[in-house]
Amino acid sequence: MYNRLLCFLKKFKILTDEQNGFRDNKSTMIACHTFIEQVQQALDNNLHAIGIFLDLTKAYDVLNHDILLYKLESYGVRGILNTWFKSYLSGRSQYVSLTQIDNNKKELYKHSSSLRKNVNGVPQGSILGPLLFLIYINDLPYCFQGTKFVLYADDTNILIVDKEEKILEHKITSVMKRLEIWFSQNDLIVNIDKTCVISFHPHQKHQPTKPLIRLKDNIIGYKTELKFLGLIVTETLTGKPTSNPFVQAYARPIT
């Protein structure tokens, strides 16, 4: 079923190009390369560049089955096949089992929780789970014209650029309001504590533009550096000493 669904998605080019996770000829390296190139291009054109790095809470575990089935149907997975996916997702249960053993691997203690029905989410560790998640989040970039997205599964990065600060602030406010609506409609939860922003700027600029950014009445904090898909990204793209040749190649200062 995974192969059939993947062939269907490829044939009709359904998955967005912004998605780099769990796809042929895509990787974290390509996602990082795309993001860094977008920032460098913006700064080379003397544009303000604000990167918003969203963290989703337990993304795979909270997917709404009805919404997922509706999206599958809208993409062409209809009829008996859609019913098959409904059967695949529903009626599942899970429990937690804890076992304590000694140094001789002798079992000392074992306890299992009661069964709980899974009313949301895709099966963890399954082959279909990641692909179904890509379908679930696939329409996100299409809802934001003029905004640059770089996705790697549930890792979501947004880059907003403009020459004028006032217009940049207006763009950011508009994007954040639409994000609230989209996440609410799709029953996904943003972890505000792990979501952050970087204001990218040339290294000689000491006071970068930092407009106030809110999501659901929460202020998102700015950082001077963070780890993005294994790459340490700084506000000036200067990078840090590392043995990773990819980081050395793309963490150059912007002048």
N, C-alpha and C positions, 0 to 999 in steps of 0.2 A: 504493500500500500504506500509506503514511503516513496519507493521508486516511481510508482504511477503518479502520485501527487506532485513530486518534484519535476517529472517530465512535463506534466501539464502546466506547471508554473513557468517553466523555461520556454515552452513552446509559444505561449501567449505573452511572455515577458511581463508577468504580473508583479513580481517582486521589484521594489524600488531600487534604483542604482545606489541610493544612499546607504543601503543596508549591506554591511560587510561581514556579518556573522553567519557561520555555518553554510557558506556558499563556495562553489568552485571558483578558483581564481580570485578569491577575496581573502583577506586576513587582517590581523591587527596591524601589521606593517603598512598595508595599503590604506587602512583607515587613518593611521597616524600621518602617513605621507600626504593624504588628501587634506587633512585638517591643517597641517603645518603650511602647505602650499597656499591654502585659502587665506590664512593669516598673513603670510609674507606678501601675497599679492595685494591685500588690503592696505598694509602699511607702506608698501612701495608706491601705492597710489595716494598716499597721505590721507587715508581714511581712518576714522576711529573704529576700533574693532573690539567688540565685547563677546567673549566666549562664555556660554552658560553650560555647565556640566551637570546634568540631571541624574539623580540616583533614584531608582525605583525600588520600593519596598517589596520583597518577595514576589517579584514580577511573575514568575512561572506559577506560583501557588494561588494567585488571586484572579486568574483569567475567568471571566464570566462565560459559561458554556453557551448560553443563549446568544450572546454577542458574537462569539467565535463561530457558531453555526450559521448565524446570519451573514457574517463576512465571507465564510466559505461559499455560501449560496450566491452572494453577490459577485463573487469571482468566477462562478460557473460550476462549483461543486454542488450539484443539486440532486433531487430525487433519492433513489436508493442509496447512492454514495453518501449523501448528506445524512441519511438515516443511519448508515453504518458508523459514521463519525459520532453521531449522537449516542449510539450504543457503546462505542469505544470509550467515550468520556464519562458516561453515567454509570451509577451503580458500583462505584469503587469505594473501598474503605482502606484505612491504614491504622497501624498501631506502632507504638515504640517499645522496644525490648532492650532491657539492660542486663548485662551479665558480668559478674565479677569473678575473676579467676586468680589463683595464686601463681607463684613462680614455677610451679610444676604443671601449670595449665589445668589444675583441678578446679572444677566449678564450685565456687563458694556461695554464690547468690545469683538469683535470676528473678526478674520481675518484668511483666508485660502490662502495658496499659490496656484499657478497653478499646474496642473498635470504634472509630469515628468515621462517619461518611464524608467523602470528599464531594462537596457541592460546587467547588471552584477549582481552577488550576488544571494543568496538564500533568500526566504521570512523570514523576522525576526519574531520570535515568533511561527513559524510553527513547526509541529512535525517532518517533513522530513528534515528541514533545517540543524540541527546539524549532522544527519546521512550522508547527502550528503556532508557536509564539511569533515567528516572523510574519505569518499571515495576519495575526491579531494586531500587530503594531504597524503593519505595512502602510496604512493610509495616513499616518501621522505627518510625514513630510508634505503630502499633497494638500494639506489643510493650511499651509503657511507659504503663500507665494512670496518670493523675494527674500526668503530666509534660508540660510545654508545649514543643512543637517549632515552630520556624520554619525551613523549608527553602527554599533557592533552588538547585535542581539538587543539586550536591554540597556546597554550603555548608550546614552543619548547625549550628543553634543550639538549645541546650536551656536552659530556665529552670526552676529548682527553687526552690520557695518553701515557707516554713512559719513559724509564729509562734515555735516552740520550737527553740532551737539543737540540742539533742540529737536531736530528731526530724528536723531538717533534715540533720544529719550522717548519720543512718541512711538517709534517702531517697537522699542522694548516693551513699553506699556501695553501696546496692542498685542504683541506676541504672548506676553505672560497671561493676559486675559483669555486669549484663545486656548492657551495651554490648559488653564484651569477648566475650561469648558470641555476640551477633548478628554482630559484625564477623568473628569467626573462622568462623562457619558460612557467611557470605556471601563469604569470601575478599577482604574489603576491608581496607585498611591505613590506620591513623590515623598521621599525621605528628605525633609527640609534640612536636617542637621548635616547630611552628607552631600547636599547639593550646594554648589559654589560657583563663583564667577571670577574670571580673569579679565582685566582691562589690558589688552596688549598695546605696546607702545615702543618706539625706538629707545635704546638704552640711554640716550642723552636727555630724554624728557623726564623730568623729576616729578611732575604732577599729572599723571594720566587721568583721562576722563573716567569718572566713576559715578554714573547715574544711579539713583536709588532703584532697586529692583525688588519687587514683591511678588510672592506667590501665595495665594490664599491668606492674605493679610500678614504673612511672615516675610521678614526682610532676609534676602539671601546675601550672605557675606562674601566679600572679595578676598582672594588669595593672591600672593605673589608667585606661587608655584604649586603644582599638584602633579599627581601621577595619572596619566591618561593612557589606558591600555598598555601599561608597562613602561611608557615613556615619561620621563620627568619634563614637564613643560613649565617654563617660566614666563613672566609677563613680557620680557624682552627677547625671549627665545634664545637666551645665551647658553642654556643648558648647564650641565655639571660634568666633571670628569667621569668617564665611564669606559668600559671595555667594549660596549656595544657599538659596532660600526655604524648601525643605522642611526643611533642617537648622535654620534659624532658628525654624521653627514647632515642632519637636519636641525640640529640645535645650534645654529649660527646666530650671531647677533644681528639685529636689524639696525641699519644706519640711515 
